[in-house]
């Protein structure tokens, strides 16, 4: 089986090399995003009653203590916002929350442009490989003149199409995961907006 795949890669031409590189980079980016999203623990976008009461009383240290044991992304954003407000690095808890929420979204967006680029250029590299292969195949057919056989024609064409198949094989999962990650980001942005509105009702700024 390994020999078959190596034969396909070899017969696909030199453009199989950048397509193979794209596949490695794309896989690395997908694994990286899956790991980061799991580590961020994308949940907890509500304010608990204990934290709500502490914020209403402007007891920011109590609010921080109430969030200390919660590893979710929503609590992490709240902790960062409250910490910035306590240290005077922002105009208030809600303003600090907006900045902290932006940091979370940026952490989620990291590397997505690279994944989108891989999804876009892989099929183009495959198409280029097919065009180059078809040119080479027809040059070979021309050199054989009237003695060209159907097997020679078919062999040249399927070898040329290998790069298109390889490019699409790389691009499809990259595009799928890019859209899944983008959808997750949009969901988190929506949750952050709801949490910001909830926070505004509590702290009033």
Backbone as a printed PyTorch tensor [residue, N CA C, xyz], in Angstrom:
tensor([[[  0.8250,  -1.2180,   0.0000],
         [  0.0000,   0.0000,   0.0000],
         [  0.8600,   1.2680,   0.0000]],

        [[  1.9160,   1.2560,   0.8390],
         [  2.8180,   2.4080,   0.8920],
         [  3.4870,   2.6310,  -0.4560]],

        [[  3.8830,   1.5280,  -1.0950],
         [  4.5070,   1.6390,  -2.4020],
         [  3.5790,   2.2420,  -3.4340]],

        [[  2.2830,   1.9020,  -3.3440],
         [  1.2980,   2.4540,  -4.2790],
         [  1.1940,   3.9580,  -4.1310]],

        [[  1.1100,   4.4200,  -2.8450],
         [  1.0080,   5.8610,  -2.6200],
         [  2.2630,   6.5860,  -3.0700]],

        [[  3.4250,   5.9880,  -2.8340],
         [  4.6690,   6.6090,  -3.2870],
         [  4.7180,   6.6830,  -4.8030]],

        [[  4.1820,   5.6550,  -5.4660],
         [  4.1390,   5.6610,  -6.9320],
         [  3.2280,   6.7850,  -7.4360]],

        [[  2.0870,   6.9660,  -6.7770],
         [  1.1840,   8.0550,  -7.1490],
         [  1.8580,   9.4090,  -6.9780]],

        [[  2.5400,   9.5880,  -5.8450],
         [  3.2200,  10.8580,  -5.5860],
         [  4.2930,  11.1270,  -6.6300]],

        [[  5.0280,  10.0720,  -6.9900],
         [  6.0930,  10.2190,  -7.9720],
         [  5.5460,  10.5410,  -9.3510]],

        [[  4.4790,   9.8530,  -9.7400],
         [  3.9320,  10.0330, -11.0870],
         [  3.1160,  11.3180, -11.2120]],

        [[  2.7640,  11.9100, -10.0950],
         [  2.0020,  13.1570, -10.1480],
         [  2.8130,  14.3630, -10.5470]],

        [[  4.1370,  14.2480, -10.5080],
         [  4.9800,  15.3570, -10.9240],
         [  5.4930,  16.1810,  -9.7500]],

        [[  6.3270,  17.1790, -10.0580],
         [  7.0090,  17.9540,  -9.0250],
         [  6.0480,  18.7960,  -8.1810]],

        [[  4.8650,  19.1340,  -8.7290],
         [  3.9160,  19.9400,  -7.9530],
         [  3.2450,  19.1440,  -6.8370]],

        [[  3.4520,  17.8340,  -6.8050],
         [  2.9740,  17.0560,  -5.6650],
         [  3.7420,  17.4220,  -4.3990]],

        [[  4.9650,  17.9350,  -4.5620],
         [  5.7760,  18.2910,  -3.3890],
         [  5.1520,  19.4490,  -2.6110]],

        [[  4.8290,  20.6160,  -3.2640],
         [  4.1730,  21.6720,  -2.4830],
         [  2.7900,  21.2710,  -1.9610]],

        [[  2.0840,  20.4020,  -2.6860],
         [  0.7820,  19.9310,  -2.1930],
         [  0.9870,  19.0980,  -0.9310]],

        [[  2.0090,  18.2650,  -0.9330],
         [  2.3180,  17.4600,   0.2510],
         [  2.7110,  18.3580,   1.4190]],

        [[  3.4840,  19.4050,   1.1480],
         [  3.8640,  20.3630,   2.1980],
         [  2.6170,  21.0510,   2.7510]],

        [[  1.6890,  21.4290,   1.8530],
         [  0.4310,  22.0530,   2.2840],
         [ -0.3620,  21.1110,   3.1890]],

        [[ -0.3360,  19.8160,   2.8770],
         [ -1.0860,  18.8600,   3.6940],
         [ -0.5110,  18.7780,   5.1010]],

        [[  0.8160,  18.8100,   5.2120],
         [  1.4550,  18.7530,   6.5300],
         [  1.1430,  20.0110,   7.3350]],

        [[  1.2530,  21.1840,   6.6790],
         [  0.9660,  22.4440,   7.3630],
         [ -0.5050,  22.5090,   7.7750]],

        [[ -1.3940,  22.1160,   6.8580],
         [ -2.8270,  22.1400,   7.1610],
         [ -3.1720,  21.2520,   8.3390]],

        [[ -2.6100,  20.0370,   8.3660],
         [ -2.8650,  19.1290,   9.4740],
         [ -2.3420,  19.7040,  10.7870]],

        [[ -1.1570,  20.3150,  10.7380],
         [ -0.5840,  20.9150,  11.9500],
         [ -1.4630,  22.0500,  12.4740]],

        [[ -1.9810,  22.8790,  11.5680],
         [ -2.8460,  23.9910,  11.9800],
         [ -4.1560,  23.4820,  12.5730]],

        [[ -4.7290,  22.4440,  11.9880],
         [ -5.9810,  21.8780,  12.5060],
         [ -5.7710,  21.3080,  13.9050]],

        [[ -4.7010,  20.5310,  14.0760],
         [ -4.4110,  19.9540,  15.3960],
         [ -4.1560,  21.0570,  16.4160]],

        [[ -3.4280,  22.0940,  16.0160],
         [ -3.1520,  23.2200,  16.9060],
         [ -4.4360,  23.8970,  17.3650]],

        [[ -5.3550,  24.1740,  16.4350],
         [ -6.6110,  24.8450,  16.7940],
         [ -7.4760,  23.9530,  17.6890]],

        [[ -7.5240,  22.6570,  17.3990],
         [ -8.2990,  21.7360,  18.2390],
         [ -7.7550,  21.7280,  19.6620]],

        [[ -6.4290,  21.7230,  19.7890],
         [ -5.8030,  21.7340,  21.1100],
         [ -6.0940,  23.0470,  21.8380]],

        [[ -5.9320,  24.1690,  21.1340],
         [ -6.1460,  25.4850,  21.7540],
         [ -7.6060,  25.6490,  22.1900]],

        [[ -8.5480,  25.2560,  21.3360],
         [ -9.9610,  25.4140,  21.6870],
         [-10.3260,  24.5390,  22.8830]],

        [[ -9.7510,  23.3530,  22.9370],
         [ -9.9970,  22.4840,  24.0940],
         [ -9.4010,  23.1050,  25.3560]],

        [[ -8.2060,  23.6590,  25.2320],
         [ -7.5310,  24.2630,  26.3800],
         [ -8.2770,  25.5150,  26.8600]],

        [[ -8.8590,  26.2750,  25.9400],
         [ -9.5870,  27.4940,  26.3210],
         [-10.8700,  27.1810,  27.0930]],

        [[-11.4030,  25.9600,  26.9310],
         [-12.6170,  25.5570,  27.6650],
         [-13.7580,  26.5450,  27.3790]],

        [[-14.2460,  26.5220,  26.1630],
         [-15.1640,  27.5480,  25.6590],
         [-16.5820,  27.3560,  26.1920]],

        [[-16.7560,  27.7230,  27.4390],
         [-18.0650,  27.6790,  28.0780],
         [-18.0680,  28.6400,  29.2720]],

        [[-19.1320,  28.6120,  30.0610],
         [-19.2040,  29.4550,  31.2590],
         [-19.5020,  30.9120,  30.9800]],

        [[-20.2770,  31.1950,  29.9360],
         [-20.5550,  32.5910,  29.5800],
         [-21.8070,  33.1130,  30.2960]],

        [[-21.8520,  32.9070,  31.5970],
         [-22.9070,  33.4660,  32.4420],
         [-22.2610,  33.9400,  33.7420]],

        [[-22.9600,  34.8090,  34.4630],
         [-22.4660,  35.3110,  35.7420],
         [-23.2130,  34.5950,  36.8630]],

        [[-22.4750,  33.8880,  37.7060],
         [-23.0880,  33.1990,  38.8400],
         [-23.6570,  34.1840,  39.8380]],

        [[-24.5780,  33.7220,  40.6410],
         [-25.2570,  34.6050,  41.5930],
         [-24.2850,  35.2010,  42.6050]],

        [[-23.3350,  34.4000,  43.0640],
         [-22.3510,  34.8970,  44.0380],
         [-21.5140,  36.0210,  43.4410]],

        [[-21.0590,  35.8200,  42.2150],
         [-20.2530,  36.8450,  41.5340],
         [-21.1100,  38.0630,  41.2250]],

        [[-22.3460,  37.8350,  40.8270],
         [-23.2610,  38.9390,  40.5330],
         [-23.4420,  39.8390,  41.7600]],

        [[-23.6700,  39.2270,  42.9150],
         [-23.8640,  39.9930,  44.1500],
         [-22.6170,  40.7870,  44.5130]],

        [[-21.4480,  40.1460,  44.3450],
         [-20.1910,  40.8340,  44.6600],
         [-19.9700,  42.0240,  43.7330]],

        [[-20.2890,  41.8590,  42.4520],
         [-20.1090,  42.9630,  41.5010],
         [-21.0730,  44.1040,  41.8000]],

        [[-22.3050,  43.7530,  42.1550],
         [-23.2750,  44.7950,  42.5030],
         [-22.7890,  45.6240,  43.7000]],

        [[-22.1290,  44.9560,  44.6470],
         [-21.6170,  45.6420,  45.8410],
         [-20.2420,  46.2650,  45.5970]],

        [[-19.7540,  46.1530,  44.3470],
         [-18.4280,  46.6460,  43.9660],
         [-17.3180,  45.9750,  44.7740]],

        [[-17.5940,  44.7450,  45.2140],
         [-16.5940,  43.9680,  45.9530],
         [-15.8270,  43.1200,  44.9430]],

        [[-14.8870,  43.7460,  44.2630],
         [-14.2060,  43.0800,  43.1540],
         [-13.3240,  41.9210,  43.6160]],

        [[-12.7350,  42.0420,  44.8080],
         [-11.9250,  40.9350,  45.3210],
         [-12.7880,  39.7060,  45.5830]],

        [[-13.9950,  39.9270,  46.0990],
         [-14.9320,  38.8110,  46.3250],
         [-15.3330,  38.1750,  45.0010]],

        [[-15.5710,  39.0160,  44.0120],
         [-15.9340,  38.5030,  42.6850],
         [-14.8020,  37.6540,  42.1120]],

        [[-13.5690,  38.1090,  42.2700],
         [-12.4070,  37.3430,  41.7960],
         [-12.3240,  35.9990,  42.5050]],

        [[-12.5850,  35.9990,  43.8140],
         [-12.5410,  34.7510,  44.5790],
         [-13.6170,  33.7840,  44.1060]],

        [[-14.7930,  34.3210,  43.7510],
         [-15.8770,  33.4780,  43.2700],
         [-15.5860,  32.8470,  41.9180]],

        [[-14.7170,  33.4870,  41.1390],
         [-14.3680,  32.9820,  39.8110],
         [-13.1050,  32.1240,  39.8100]],

        [[-12.4010,  32.0970,  40.9340],
         [-11.0650,  31.5090,  40.9750],
         [-11.0370,  30.0330,  40.5970]],

        [[-12.0700,  29.2930,  40.9700],
         [-12.0610,  27.8470,  40.7490],
         [-12.7030,  27.4270,  39.4310]],

        [[-13.1700,  28.3860,  38.6650],
         [-13.8650,  28.0720,  37.4110],
         [-12.8940,  28.2320,  36.2410]],

        [[-12.5390,  27.1270,  35.5340],
         [-11.5600,  27.2090,  34.4550],
         [-12.1500,  27.5770,  33.0940]],

        [[-13.4490,  27.8510,  33.0230],
         [-14.0900,  28.1030,  31.7280],
         [-13.6220,  29.4230,  31.1270]],

        [[-13.8030,  29.5470,  29.8100],
         [-13.3540,  30.7450,  29.1030],
         [-14.0970,  31.9900,  29.5740]],

        [[-15.4130,  31.8560,  29.8110],
         [-16.1900,  33.0040,  30.2690],
         [-15.6790,  33.5370,  31.5930]],

        [[-15.3850,  32.6400,  32.5250],
         [-14.8500,  33.0550,  33.8190],
         [-13.4570,  33.6450,  33.6810]],

        [[-12.6540,  33.0880,  32.7840],
         [-11.3060,  33.6220,  32.5630],
         [-11.3660,  35.0600,  32.0610]],

        [[-12.3020,  35.3150,  31.1400],
         [-12.4630,  36.6820,  30.6230],
         [-12.9090,  37.6150,  31.7340]],

        [[-13.8510,  37.1770,  32.5640],
         [-14.3160,  37.9950,  33.6870],
         [-13.1810,  38.2600,  34.6740]],

        [[-12.3890,  37.2270,  34.9740],
         [-11.2680,  37.4070,  35.9010],
         [-10.2730,  38.4170,  35.3560]],

        [[ -9.9660,  38.3140,  34.0680],
         [ -9.0330,  39.2650,  33.4530],
         [ -9.5920,  40.6780,  33.5080]],

        [[-10.8890,  40.8110,  33.2440],
         [-11.5220,  42.1320,  33.2440],
         [-11.5210,  42.7350,  34.6460]],

        [[-11.8980,  41.9410,  35.6350],
         [-11.9510,  42.4420,  37.0100],
         [-10.5500,  42.7850,  37.5050]],

        [[ -9.5680,  41.9110,  37.1660],
         [ -8.1850,  42.1820,  37.5550],
         [ -7.6790,  43.4910,  36.9650]],

        [[ -7.9850,  43.7440,  35.6930],
         [ -7.5760,  45.0140,  35.0590],
         [ -8.2470,  46.1960,  35.7290]],

        [[ -9.5330,  46.0380,  36.0880],
         [-10.2610,  47.1240,  36.7450],
         [ -9.6820,  47.4030,  38.1260]],

        [[ -9.3390,  46.3480,  38.8670],
         [ -8.7620,  46.5180,  40.2070],
         [ -7.4330,  47.2630,  40.1290]],

        [[ -6.6220,  46.9350,  39.1240],
         [ -5.3050,  47.5550,  38.9910],
         [ -5.3490,  48.8790,  38.2390]],

        [[ -6.5460,  49.2860,  37.8330],
         [ -6.6960,  50.5870,  37.1850],
         [ -6.1810,  50.6630,  35.7760]],

        [[ -6.1130,  49.5020,  35.0750],
         [ -5.6180,  49.5080,  33.6980],
         [ -6.7090,  49.7900,  32.6760]],

        [[ -7.9460,  49.9990,  33.1340],
         [ -9.0520,  50.2680,  32.2150],
         [-10.0360,  51.2230,  32.8760]],

        [[-11.0340,  51.6380,  32.1130],
         [-11.9990,  52.5920,  32.6380],
         [-13.0580,  51.9890,  33.5300]],

        [[-13.1340,  50.6810,  33.6620],
         [-14.1530,  50.0290,  34.4630],
         [-14.2440,  48.5650,  34.0990]],

        [[-15.0670,  47.8280,  34.8520],
         [-15.1620,  46.3890,  34.6400],
         [-15.6760,  46.0620,  33.2450]],

        [[-16.7200,  46.7670,  32.8060],
         [-17.3000,  46.4370,  31.5100],
         [-16.3360,  46.7680,  30.3630]],

        [[-15.6640,  47.9080,  30.4720],
         [-14.6750,  48.2610,  29.4440],
         [-13.5520,  47.2310,  29.4020]],

        [[-13.0910,  46.8360,  30.6000],
         [-12.0440,  45.8180,  30.6690],
         [-12.5420,  44.4860,  30.1200]],

        [[-13.8170,  44.1890,  30.3270],
         [-14.3850,  42.9470,  29.8190],
         [-14.3700,  42.9260,  28.2910]],

        [[-14.7010,  44.0310,  27.6700],
         [-14.6950,  44.1110,  26.2060],
         [-13.2830,  43.8550,  25.6680]],

        [[-12.2840,  44.4420,  26.3410],
         [-10.8950,  44.2300,  25.9100],
         [-10.4790,  42.7770,  26.1130]],

        [[-10.8640,  42.2000,  27.2640],
         [-10.5050,  40.8040,  27.5430],
         [-11.2090,  39.8540,  26.5750]],

        [[-12.4590,  40.1540,  26.2480],
         [-13.1810,  39.3410,  25.2750],
         [-12.5220,  39.3940,  23.9070]],

        [[-12.0250,  40.5690,  23.5450],
         [-11.2940,  40.7020,  22.2870],
         [-10.0390,  39.8460,  22.2650]],

        [[ -9.3660,  39.7550,  23.4200],
         [ -8.1740,  38.9060,  23.5130],
         [ -8.5250,  37.4360,  23.2930]],

        [[ -9.6650,  37.0110,  23.8450],
         [-10.1030,  35.6250,  23.6630],
         [-10.3930,  35.3370,  22.1910]],

        [[-11.1030,  36.2430,  21.5450],
         [-11.4420,  36.0450,  20.1350],
         [-10.1760,  36.0160,  19.2730]],

        [[ -9.2280,  36.8950,  19.5760],
         [ -7.9720,  36.9040,  18.8090],
         [ -7.1960,  35.6030,  18.9970]],

        [[ -7.2330,  35.0660,  20.2130],
         [ -6.5640,  33.7780,  20.4520],
         [ -7.2160,  32.6730,  19.6450]],

        [[ -8.5360,  32.7560,  19.4700],
         [ -9.2420,  31.7470,  18.6800],
         [ -8.9880,  31.9200,  17.1850]],

        [[ -8.8060,  33.1590,  16.7480],
         [ -8.6240,  33.4390,  15.3140],
         [ -7.2190,  33.1430,  14.8240]],

        [[ -6.2670,  33.0250,  15.7500],
         [ -4.8770,  32.8150,  15.3630],
         [ -4.7370,  31.5640,  14.4890]],

        [[ -3.9940,  31.6790,  13.4320],
         [ -3.6930,  30.5870,  12.4840],
         [ -4.8270,  30.2850,  11.5080]],

        [[ -6.0190,  30.8720,  11.6990],
         [ -7.1210,  30.5610,  10.7840],
         [ -6.8620,  31.0920,   9.3820]],

        [[ -6.1840,  32.2220,   9.2880],
         [ -5.8660,  32.7480,   7.9560],
         [ -4.9340,  31.7900,   7.2150]],

        [[ -3.9990,  31.2120,   7.9530],
         [ -3.1090,  30.2310,   7.3370],
         [ -3.8670,  29.0100,   6.8470]],

        [[ -4.8390,  28.5510,   7.6400],
         [ -5.6400,  27.3880,   7.2360],
         [ -6.4740,  27.7160,   6.0010]],

        [[ -7.0300,  28.9290,   5.9620],
         [ -7.8050,  29.3550,   4.7910],
         [ -6.9220,  29.4360,   3.5530]],

        [[ -5.6820,  29.8880,   3.7420],
         [ -4.7420,  29.9800,   2.6200],
         [ -4.4180,  28.6010,   2.0650]],

        [[ -4.1870,  27.6360,   2.9550],
         [ -3.9170,  26.2570,   2.5150],
         [ -5.1140,  25.7040,   1.7470]],

        [[ -6.3320,  25.9670,   2.2630],
         [ -7.5440,  25.4820,   1.5940],
         [ -7.7140,  26.1090,   0.2210]],

        [[ -7.2190,  27.3460,   0.0480],
         [ -7.3800,  28.0440,  -1.2310],
         [ -6.3240,  27.6450,  -2.2550]],

        [[ -5.0690,  27.5040,  -1.8120],
         [ -4.0050,  27.2940,  -2.8000],
         [ -3.8190,  25.8230,  -3.1730]],

        [[ -4.2400,  24.8970,  -2.3080],
         [ -4.0290,  23.4680,  -2.6170],
         [ -4.7040,  23.0420,  -3.9200]],

        [[ -6.0100,  23.3770,  -4.1250],
         [ -6.6180,  22.9880,  -5.4020],
         [ -6.0260,  23.7400,  -6.5870]],

        [[ -5.5420,  24.9630,  -6.3590],
         [ -4.9120,  25.7060,  -7.4510],
         [ -3.5930,  25.0450,  -7.8630]],

        [[ -2.8320,  24.5940,  -6.8580],
         [ -1.6080,  23.8520,  -7.1710],
         [ -1.9370,  22.5650,  -7.9180]],

        [[ -3.0270,  21.9020,  -7.4970],
         [ -3.4510,  20.6890,  -8.1860],
         [ -3.8440,  20.9560,  -9.6220]],

        [[ -4.5670,  22.0510,  -9.8390],
         [ -4.9720,  22.4130, -11.1970],
         [ -3.7580,  22.7540, -12.0600]],

        [[ -2.8160,  23.4790, -11.4630],
         [ -1.5960,  23.8090, -12.2030],
         [ -0.8400,  22.5390, -12.5790]],

        [[ -0.7750,  21.5980, -11.6320],
         [ -0.1100,  20.3390, -11.9170],
         [ -0.7870,  19.5840, -13.0460]],

        [[ -2.1180,  19.6190, -13.0670],
         [ -2.8540,  18.9510, -14.1410],
         [ -2.5790,  19.6050, -15.4920]],

        [[ -2.5580,  20.9310, -15.5180],
         [ -2.2830,  21.6410, -16.7720],
         [ -0.8760,  21.3040, -17.2800]],

        [[  0.0980,  21.3570, -16.3670],
         [  1.4730,  21.0240, -16.7530],
         [  1.5540,  19.5710, -17.2380]],

        [[  0.8790,  18.6730, -16.5210],
         [  0.8860,  17.2650, -16.9050],
         [  0.2250,  17.0280, -18.2450]],

        [[ -0.8770,  17.7410, -18.5060],
         [ -1.5560,  17.5940, -19.8000],
         [ -0.6850,  18.1040, -20.9410]],

        [[  0.0170,  19.2040, -20.6890],
         [  0.9320,  19.7240, -21.7150],
         [  2.0160,  18.6920, -22.0210]],

        [[  2.5650,  18.1070, -20.9440],
         [  3.6050,  17.1010, -21.1280],
         [  3.0520,  15.8700, -21.8480]],

        [[  1.8250,  15.4730, -21.5110],
         [  1.2170,  14.2950, -22.1310],
         [  0.9930,  14.5190, -23.6240]],

        [[  0.4960,  15.6970, -23.9870],
         [  0.2370,  15.9710, -25.4000],
         [  1.5250,  16.1540, -26.1940]],

        [[  2.5630,  16.6570, -25.5350],
         [  3.8600,  16.7220, -26.2080],
         [  4.3740,  15.3150, -26.5010]],

        [[  4.1480,  14.3990, -25.5260],
         [  4.5500,  13.0080, -25.7290],
         [  3.7470,  12.3690, -26.8610]],

        [[  2.4440,  12.6730, -26.8820],
         [  1.5850,  12.1240, -27.9400],
         [  2.0200,  12.6480, -29.3060]],

        [[  2.3670,  13.9410, -29.3510],
         [  2.8020,  14.5290, -30.6130],
         [  4.0890,  13.8750, -31.1160]],

        [[  4.9690,  13.5500, -30.1870],
         [  6.2430,  12.9480, -30.5980],
         [  6.0650,  11.5370, -31.1620]],

        [[  4.9500,  10.8610, -30.7580],
         [  4.6820,   9.5180, -31.2730],
         [  3.9670,   9.5540, -32.6320]],

        [[  3.4340,  10.7040, -32.9860],
         [  2.7700,  10.8430, -34.2790],
         [  1.5660,   9.9280, -34.4160]],

        [[  1.4350,   9.3040, -35.5740],
         [  0.2710,   8.4620, -35.8600],
         [  0.2810,   7.1610, -35.0760]],

        [[  1.4190,   6.8160, -34.4740],
         [  1.5170,   5.5340, -33.7640],
         [  1.0500,   5.6040, -32.3120]],

        [[  0.4770,   6.7490, -31.9110],
         [  0.0330,   6.8990, -30.5230],
         [ -1.0700,   5.8970, -30.2070]],

        [[ -1.0030,   5.3130, -29.0170],
         [ -2.0000,   4.3200, -28.6140],
         [ -2.9600,   4.9070, -27.5870]],

        [[ -4.1120,   4.2710, -27.4690],
         [ -5.1060,   4.7210, -26.4860],
         [ -4.5620,   4.6150, -25.0660]],

        [[ -3.7550,   3.5780, -24.7950],
         [ -3.2040,   3.3980, -23.4430],
         [ -2.2270,   4.5140, -23.0960]],

        [[ -1.4490,   4.9610, -24.0780],
         [ -0.5200,   6.0720, -23.8440],
         [ -1.2810,   7.3470, -23.5500]],

        [[ -2.3340,   7.5890, -24.3220],
         [ -3.1570,   8.7810, -24.1090],
         [ -3.8100,   8.7530, -22.7320]],

        [[ -4.4120,   7.6190, -22.3850],
         [ -5.0980,   7.5080, -21.0970],
         [ -4.1090,   7.6170, -19.9430]],

        [[ -2.9370,   6.9850, -20.0870],
         [ -1.9340,   7.0350, -19.0270],
         [ -1.4540,   8.4460, -18.7660]],

        [[ -1.2160,   9.2030, -19.8160],
         [ -0.7680,  10.5840, -19.6480],
         [ -1.8140,  11.4370, -18.9610]],

        [[ -3.0850,  11.2230, -19.3080],
         [ -4.1580,  12.0330, -18.7240],
         [ -4.3520,  11.7090, -17.2470]],

        [[ -4.3840,  10.4110, -16.8730],
         [ -4.6380,  10.1070, -15.4570],
         [ -3.4750,  10.5360, -14.5710]],

        [[ -2.2660,  10.4900, -15.1140],
         [ -1.1330,  10.9900, -14.3460],
         [ -1.2610,  12.5030, -14.1280]],

        [[ -1.7290,  13.2000, -15.1370],
         [ -1.8990,  14.6510, -15.0180],
         [ -2.9740,  14.9980, -13.9920]],

        [[ -4.0270,  14.1790, -13.9160],
         [ -5.1290,  14.4550, -12.9970],
         [ -4.7980,  14.1260, -11.5410]],

        [[ -3.6980,  13.4280, -11.3160],
         [ -3.3300,  13.0710,  -9.9460],
         [ -3.1660,  14.3030,  -9.0540]],

        [[ -2.5680,  15.3560,  -9.5950],
         [ -2.3270,  16.5370,  -8.7630],
         [ -3.6390,  17.2270,  -8.3760]],

        [[ -4.6070,  17.2400,  -9.2870],
         [ -5.9090,  17.8250,  -8.9410],
         [ -6.5610,  17.0380,  -7.8130]],

        [[ -6.5240,  15.7210,  -7.9090],
         [ -7.0850,  14.8780,  -6.8500],
         [ -6.3710,  15.1250,  -5.5260]],

        [[ -5.0460,  15.2310,  -5.5750],
         [ -4.2680,  15.4640,  -4.3510],
         [ -4.5930,  16.8310,  -3.7500]],

        [[ -4.6780,  17.8510,  -4.6150],
         [ -4.9870,  19.1970,  -4.1310],
         [ -6.3530,  19.2680,  -3.4660]],

        [[ -7.3480,  18.6220,  -4.0780],
         [ -8.6890,  18.6140,  -3.4860],
         [ -8.7220,  17.8210,  -2.1830]],

        [[ -7.9410,  16.7540,  -2.1110],
         [ -7.8790,  15.9450,  -0.8960],
         [ -7.3420,  16.7630,   0.2750]],

        [[ -6.4170,  17.6670,  -0.0030],
         [ -5.8890,  18.5400,   1.0400],
         [ -6.8660,  19.6770,   1.3450]],

        [[ -7.4390,  20.2690,   0.3080],
         [ -8.2500,  21.4760,   0.4820],
         [ -9.5670,  21.2170,   1.2050]],

        [[-10.2250,  20.0990,   0.9080],
         [-11.5720,  19.8600,   1.4550],
         [-11.5710,  19.8020,   2.9870]],

        [[-10.7260,  18.9810,   3.6350],
         [-10.7400,  18.9920,   5.1050],
         [-10.2780,  20.3140,   5.7040]],

        [[ -9.3280,  20.9890,   5.0470],
         [ -8.8810,  22.2910,   5.5580],
         [-10.0240,  23.3020,   5.5390]],

        [[-10.7890,  23.3250,   4.4400],
         [-11.9200,  24.2420,   4.3400],
         [-13.0040,  23.8800,   5.3550]],

        [[-13.2530,  22.5820,   5.5210],
         [-14.2590,  22.1230,   6.4730],
         [-13.9070,  22.5700,   7.8890]],

        [[-12.6740,  22.3090,   8.3050],
         [-12.2810,  22.6870,   9.6660],
         [-12.2110,  24.2030,   9.8290]],

        [[-11.7900,  24.9120,   8.7860],
         [-11.7780,  26.3780,   8.8620],
         [-13.1780,  26.9120,   9.1410]],

        [[-14.1690,  26.3950,   8.4220],
         [-15.5440,  26.8560,   8.6280],
         [-16.0840,  26.4510,   9.9960]],

        [[-15.7090,  25.2650,  10.4670],
         [-16.1180,  24.8450,  11.8090],
         [-15.5170,  25.7600,  12.8740]],

        [[-14.2370,  26.0800,  12.7300],
         [-13.5890,  26.9710,  13.6880],
         [-14.1980,  28.3700,  13.6210]],

        [[-14.4810,  28.8480,  12.4030],
         [-15.0750,  30.1710,  12.2480],
         [-16.4580,  30.2140,  12.8950]],

        [[-17.2160,  29.1450,  12.7310],
         [-18.5250,  29.0780,  13.3690],
         [-18.4170,  29.1010,  14.8790]],

        [[-17.4070,  28.4210,  15.4200],
         [-17.1980,  28.4270,  16.8710],
         [-16.8500,  29.8190,  17.3650]],

        [[-16.0310,  30.5360,  16.6040],
         [-15.6750,  31.9030,  16.9700],
         [-16.9190,  32.7880,  16.9930]],

        [[-17.7640,  32.6580,  15.9840],
         [-18.9830,  33.4700,  15.9310],
         [-19.8980,  33.1540,  17.1170]],

        [[-19.9510,  31.8760,  17.4990],
         [-20.7610,  31.5020,  18.6680],
         [-20.2080,  32.1500,  19.9350]],

        [[-18.8960,  32.1190,  20.1060],
         [-18.2720,  32.7240,  21.2850],
         [-18.5010,  34.2330,  21.2850]],

        [[-18.3870,  34.8740,  20.1220],
         [-18.6490,  36.3120,  20.0460],
         [-20.0750,  36.6320,  20.4940]],

        [[-21.0270,  35.8010,  20.0810],
         [-22.4090,  35.9960,  20.5050],
         [-22.5550,  35.8280,  22.0070]],

        [[-21.8980,  34.8080,  22.5740],
         [-21.9600,  34.5890,  24.0230],
         [-21.3150,  35.7380,  24.7890]],

        [[-20.2140,  36.2630,  24.2630],
         [-19.5500,  37.4030,  24.9040],
         [-20.4390,  38.6420,  24.8740]],

        [[-21.1670,  38.8370,  23.7800],
         [-22.0870,  39.9800,  23.6900],
         [-23.1910,  39.8680,  24.7370]],

        [[-23.7370,  38.6570,  24.8930],
         [-24.7730,  38.4530,  25.9110],
         [-24.2140,  38.6600,  27.3080]],

        [[-23.0050,  38.1760,  27.5320],
         [-22.3860,  38.3460,  28.8420],
         [-22.0680,  39.8090,  29.1240]],

        [[-21.6570,  40.5520,  28.0770],
         [-21.3990,  41.9850,  28.2450],
         [-22.6780,  42.7250,  28.6310]],

        [[-23.7920,  42.3500,  27.9860],
         [-25.0810,  42.9750,  28.3370],
         [-25.4690,  42.6330,  29.7690]],

        [[-25.2550,  41.3790,  30.1600],
         [-25.5610,  40.9520,  31.5330],
         [-24.6760,  41.7060,  32.5290]],

        [[-23.4230,  41.8720,  32.1850],
         [-22.4840,  42.6020,  33.0540],
         [-22.8610,  44.0620,  33.1690]],

        [[-23.3410,  44.6360,  32.0720],
         [-23.7690,  46.0300,  32.0950],
         [-24.9510,  46.2390,  33.0490]],

        [[-25.8530,  45.2650,  33.0820],
         [-26.9830,  45.3540,  34.0170],
         [-26.5090,  45.2960,  35.4640]],

        [[-25.4050,  44.5860,  35.7010],
         [-24.9210,  44.4040,  37.0680],
         [-24.0940,  45.5820,  37.5390]],

        [[-23.0970,  45.9890,  36.7040],
         [-22.1680,  47.0250,  37.1600],
         [-22.5310,  48.4210,  36.6430]],

        [[-23.3080,  48.4610,  35.5480],
         [-23.8190,  49.7420,  35.0780],
         [-22.8310,  50.6090,  34.3360]],

        [[-21.6700,  50.0550,  33.8970],
         [-20.7660,  50.8920,  33.0970],
         [-20.2780,  50.1110,  31.8880]]])
